[in-house]
Amino acid sequence: MVDWFRRTKTGLLSTEKKVIPDGLWIKCPKCSEYLYKRELERNFWICTQCQYHFRISSSNYFTILIDGDYEEFNQKMKSNDPLKFKDSKRYSDRVKEAHAKTGLYDAVVTVEGDIDKHRVVLCVMDFNFVGGSMGSVVGEKISRAIDRAREKKLPLIIVSSSGGARMQEGVLSLMQMAKTSAKLAQFHEEGGFFISILTDPTTGGTTASFAMLGDIIIAEPGALIGFAGERVIKQTIGKDLPEGFQRAEFLLEKGFVDMIIGRSEIKKTIIKLLDFFNDKN
C-alpha cells in the first residue's frame, strides 16, 4: 500500500539545483525586480514594477512602430576603416564582431514603411552596434534617408540611441554632424516634417546634430540625453550638477524636448502628429 502523505527524504534534503533556462528571466537594472521575458516583451520592454524602459534593438522598434512589412534601403553600407585605427583591437575587427553579434552592418537601419495610413521614412539607431556610435556610414545613411524623405515628400522619423561620434574614424566622424544638419536644413526649407525620438542614451555628436533638430522632439522616460558626460562637466565647471541632470524629465523642464512619451504610447502619439501635419498640408 502506498503512503501518499509520507514526505520523502530526497524531496526534503536534495541539494540538486533547479536549472532555470538562460534568458527566461531578466533583472531590471533600476528596481532589481526579476521579470519574465515574454511578459516584458508584451509590455514593450518596460518594467512592470518601476516603468524602467529597457534598451531595445532596432528590430524591436520597427515592430512597435511599423505596420506590416517595410522596405529597408542602403542595408549593406559599411565602414572601410579609413584611419586603420588600432588601440587594444583593430577597428575593423570591432566592426566585424558587431556585425556577427547583431546581424547589422552599422549602427543605424533606414527603412520606408507605413504607420497607420501614413507612409514614412524611419531611421532607427541600434546601441548594440559599437554603442550606437555615429561614423561615416551612419551619417551617410541618415543623409540619404533625409534625401529620400525630401524627394518623396514623406515625413521623417529618427529614433536615436547613441554614445556619440565614433572616435575610430576621427574627423570623418565629426563631419557627419555638419552633413546631417545641413541635409535637415534643406529638408525643413522644403516643408518636410521631422519627428526626433530620443532614447537612452542619446549623447555626444548625435545630440549635437540631427537628434535635437526635430520639428517635434520626443523623449522616452528616464532617457540620458546630453553632449558631454556628467563627470566631464562637473570637473570643468567645478560644481555639483542638479539632481536628474541630463535625464529626459530635466530636459523637458528646461524646454529642450517637447514631450516625454512612454514606449507603449509612442505609436499613438506619432499617428496623432502625422494626422495633424497632413491636415495642415
N, C-alpha and C positions, 0 to 999 in steps of 0.2 A: 504493500500500500504506500502511496506517495504522500509524504507530509508537505502539503502545499505552503504551509506557513513557516517552515523552517528556513532560517537565513543560512546561506552557505558561507563558509569561511572565505572562499575565493572572492565572493561578491563584496565582502566587507574589508578584506585585508589586501586585496590585489594592488600591487604598485604599478601595474601596467598603465601607461598614459594613453588617454584618448587622443587620437590624432585628428586634428581639425585641418581639412584640406586648405592649402595656401590660397589666399585671395577671397575666401568666403566672407571674412570679416575685416573691416577697415577701421582703424583708430582715428578719431577726429583729432587733428593737431591742436584745436582750440580748447575743447572741453574734455578730451580724453575718453569720450564715450566710444564703445565698440559698436559699429554699425554694420548691419547685414548688407552686403554689396548690392544685391538685387533691389533691395528696398531703397538704397542710396541712389541707384540709377533711376528708379522710378520717380524719385524726388528731385530730379535734375542735379544730382551730385551736391545736394545741400543737406547739411547735418540736421536731422530731425529734432535734435535737442537744443542746439545753440544757433542754428541758421548759418553756420560757417559755410562759405562757398569753396568747395574743393577746386583746385586747379584741374581743368579738363583739357582733353586733346581737341585739335581742330575738328576731327570727325564727330566728336560729341556735340560740338557747337552746330555743325551742319544738321545733325539730327534734330536738334532743338529748334532751329530757325527755318530750314528749307522744307517746303512741301514736295515730297516725292523725289524724283531724280534731279540731278543738276549736272551742268557741263563744266568740267574743270579745264582751264587753259593754262598754257605755259608750265605744264606739270614738271617736266624733267630738266628745267634750268638748274644748274648747279655751279658752285664756285670752282675756279681752276687754280686756286691758291696762288694769287698773283705775287705775293711777297715771299713765298716759300718760308712762311713763318714757322718757327720751332722754339718751344720752351722745353717743357718736360716731354712733349709729344708733338709730332708734326701736325699742323693744322689739317692737312689733307686726310690724315688718319682719324682725327676727331670727326670730320665730316662723314667719313665712311662709317664710323661707329654709330653716329647719329642716324644715318640712313638705315643701317641694319636694325637699330632699335625701334625706329618709328615707321619705317617704310616711306618716309618723306625724303625729298631731295633738298629741301631747305626749310627755313623756319616760317614760311607763310604759304597758305594754299589759297588760290584765287579761283572763283567759280562764278557762273551765271546760273541763276535759278529763280524759283517762284516763292514768294512769301505771301500767302493768301492769293489775291488776284494781281499782285504786283511782281513784275519782272525786275530783278535787281542784280547788281554786281556785288559780290560779297568776298571780302578778304578776311581770312582768319589766321592769326599768328599762333604758333604752337611752341610753348615754353619747353617742351620735351626735346626740341631740336636745338642744341647748343644754347640753352637758356633763352630761346626766342630772340637771339641777338640779330641785329639788322646789319647785314653785309650788302655787298653789291647786288646779289641775287634778290634779296628781299626788297631792296629799293627799286630794282628794275621791274620785278613782278607787280609791285604796288603801283608803280608809274604806268605800266601797261594796262593795269586794271582801271586806273583813273581814265586813261585814254579811251578804253572800251566803253566805260560808262558815259563819257562825254560824246563820243561818236554815235552811240545808240540812244542817247538821251535817257539813260536809266539812272535811278537812284544808286548811290554808292554807300556801302556799309563796310566799315573796317573794325574788326574785333582785335584789339591789341593785347598782347601778353608778351612782355619783353624785358630783358635785363639791360637793354640799350644797344649802342653801336658795337659792332664786332671788332674788337681790338686787333684780331689777327689779320685784318685787311687794312689797317691803318687809315690813311686819309681817304682811300677809296670807299671805306665805310661811312666816314663823316660826310662825304659828298652826297650821300643818299638823303640826308636831311634837307639840303637845299633843293635837290631834284624833286623829291616828293612834294615839298611845299610849293614849288613853282608849278607843278602839274595841278595841284589843288587850286591854286590861284586862277589858273586858266579855266578849270572846271567851274569854279564859282562865277567867273565873269560871264560864262555862257549859260548861267542859270541852273547849274547842277545842284543836286541836293545830297548832302553828305552827313550820314549819321556815324559818329565815332563812339565805340563801346570800349570802355577801359576795364580790364580785368586785372586780377592780382598775379604778378606785378606788372605795372606799366611804368618804366623808368628810363633814365638816360636819354639818348638821342631820339628814341621813339617818342617820348613825351615832348621833347623839344622840337618836334616836327609835326608829322601828319596826325598824331593821336590827339593833339589839342586844337586842331583846326576844323573840327566838325561844325556844321550848322547847328546840330544838336549833339551835345556830349553827355553820354550816359555812363555811369559807373556802377559796377557791382558792389554790393555792401562789403565794407571792410577792405576793399582793394587798396594795395600800396601803389601810390601814384606820385611821381616826383622826378626830378632830374638827378641831382647829386644825392648820395646816400646820407642818412641821418647823422652818422658819425663824422663824415667829412664836413658837413655843415656846422655841426657843433664845435669841431676843432677849429674851423675857420673863423667863426664869429665869437667863440669863447663864451657861449651862453647855453643854458639849458633850453631845449625846444618845448613848445606846448604839447600837452598830452594829446595823443592821437595824431600828431603831426604827420602829414603825407598820407593819411588814410582818406578814403572817399568821403566820409562824413565831414571831416575837417575842410576838405576842398569845396564841398557843397556850401558849407557855411561861409566860406570866403569868396564864393562866386566863380570858382574855376571849373566846376561842372554844373550842368543844368538839372540833372536829376539822378537819384540813386534808385535802381530798379533791381529787384531780386530776379534771379535767373528763371524762376518759374513764371514770371510775368513779362519777361523781356520781349517775347514774340508778340503778345497782345499790344504792348506799348509801341513797338515798331510798326505794326499794322495801322494803329491809330495815327501815327506820324505820317506814314506814307499816304493814307487816305486824305489827310489834311493837306499835304503837299500837292497831291494830284488835283484836289478841288481848287487850289489856288492857281493851277496851271491849265 
